[in-house]
Amino acid sequence: MKSAVETLTPTRAKLTVEVPFEELKPSLDAAYKKIAQQINVPGFRRGKVPASVIDRQVGRGAVLDEAINDVLPKKYMEALEENSLQPLTQPEIEVTKFEDNETLEFTAEMDVRPEITLPAYDGLVAEVDDLEITDADVEEQVQALRERFGTLSDVERPAAEGDFVVLDLKAKKDGEVLEGAEVAGMSYQVGRGGMLDGLDEALTGMSAGDEKTFSSTLVGGDLLGEAVEVEVAVSQVQEQELPEFDDDFAQQASEFDTVEELNADVRERLGRGKRLEQAAAARDAVLEKLLEQVEVPLPETMVTDELNARRQNIEQQLQFAGITMEKYLEDEGQTVEEFEADLERRVRDAVAAQFILDEIAKSEELGVDQAELSQHLVRRAQQSGQDPQEFANHMFEHNHIPDLVQEILRGKALATIVESATVTDASGNVVELKNLRPDGSIGAPEDEAAEATDEATADDEA
């Protein structure tokens, strides 16, 4: 077998392979055996039909086709290894030359990894926003806590924003109630939104016993975006009464004795969350600085596939949340064109980052041990809400472990860059990146305490 590579673009290659007919003979013999098992010829037992008879009955061409289908994948893989090619997409294979007893020639076009000249990636400098916790942030958390301990009482007046109503609701199209679009006895807070367009406006001013019909569009299910008529009936209007924010409430709702202690704890918790957000922003800012220093040719097929996958994921999340794309864009203050442009920019940056981090991982000779893989499997399972063992079994069965290993290597490469970088906030203060995990993800401060405890326990046992 002979093979040669032609570089079509920095991210696309054409592989030409020549296979002498002698190398097809094992596949040709296998083809005859396979066809012999599939046909019935008078005078011959199944599987014992001679090749000459198969040529007359089925045709030599069908046998050759079967042999080629068998040999092509094998020779393609051999040619990839011979030329040290790493395809990123499925190849476009074409048989360009073949005659019986002659050399087989085929080509395979595929997207390949671009060659990247890495810039200096140690000592990068980046900046993030200041970490700020306002009184309003604390008040918002306190208000949410009070609402958790709030009580509802019936009122004899029309519903207003912030009130709770107990309602029955059904959506109809052409006079028929739609399957899955009917609820009864549901408690709903007026003004909360996210259920049906026009519902909050319809409920405002309704009293117990009132019924109303309004037009809307469905925001979920198979009939997403369909125009419907919605009938809503209110059986109760309830006012929420919040407990006083005093020392008694602090003792009831927390382990603290005073409002001051509770407020301080809320502020501290907010601070930990803000520090995690700032650490994540610092990590992303460092990566962005690196991306600015190198041009990475991107395979358009890979970019398109990733764009479609992300777009579908966003649409599924919006559908699950009961929000239309139009409503989402309105809330974000974006046009469709702006959304698409922003999504494509983020996808291109993400694909470029993958290639760069892969090169850094190779340059730094990074590796992954079994403990790191196990921890990553557990973390990914938790993120997807799955049982860790079931998630691990699925990954092994579908050969996704190499992908997970690559994720960890990229995370390690990113951690290597970030650890050597200097990141400051807008006020010039150095941002500490203590919560950066070995795989490049950001962990909670509690993770550090748990790890420290584990290490101390291990030391004691030793």
Secondary structure as GFF3:
##gff-version 3
##sequence-region A 1 462
A	DSSP	beta_strand	2	9	.	.	.	ID=ss1
A	DSSP	beta_strand	12	19	.	.	.	ID=ss2
A	DSSP	three_ten_helix	21	24	.	.	.	ID=ss3
A	DSSP	alpha_helix	25	38	.	.	.	ID=ss4
A	DSSP	alpha_helix	51	57	.	.	.	ID=ss5
A	DSSP	alpha_helix	60	82	.	.	.	ID=ss6
A	DSSP	beta_strand	92	97	.	.	.	ID=ss7
A	DSSP	beta_strand	104	111	.	.	.	ID=ss8
A	DSSP	beta_strand	125	128	.	.	.	ID=ss9
A	DSSP	alpha_helix	135	148	.	.	.	ID=ss10
A	DSSP	beta_strand	151	154	.	.	.	ID=ss11
A	DSSP	beta_strand	164	173	.	.	.	ID=ss12
A	DSSP	beta_strand	176	189	.	.	.	ID=ss13
A	DSSP	alpha_helix	199	203	.	.	.	ID=ss14
A	DSSP	beta_strand	211	217	.	.	.	ID=ss15
A	DSSP	beta_strand	227	241	.	.	.	ID=ss16
A	DSSP	alpha_helix	247	253	.	.	.	ID=ss17
A	DSSP	alpha_helix	259	292	.	.	.	ID=ss18
A	DSSP	alpha_helix	300	321	.	.	.	ID=ss19
A	DSSP	alpha_helix	325	332	.	.	.	ID=ss20
A	DSSP	alpha_helix	336	363	.	.	.	ID=ss21
A	DSSP	alpha_helix	370	383	.	.	.	ID=ss22
A	DSSP	alpha_helix	388	397	.	.	.	ID=ss23
A	DSSP	alpha_helix	401	420	.	.	.	ID=ss24
A	DSSP	beta_strand	422	425	.	.	.	ID=ss25
A	DSSP	alpha_helix	445	461	.	.	.	ID=ss26
###
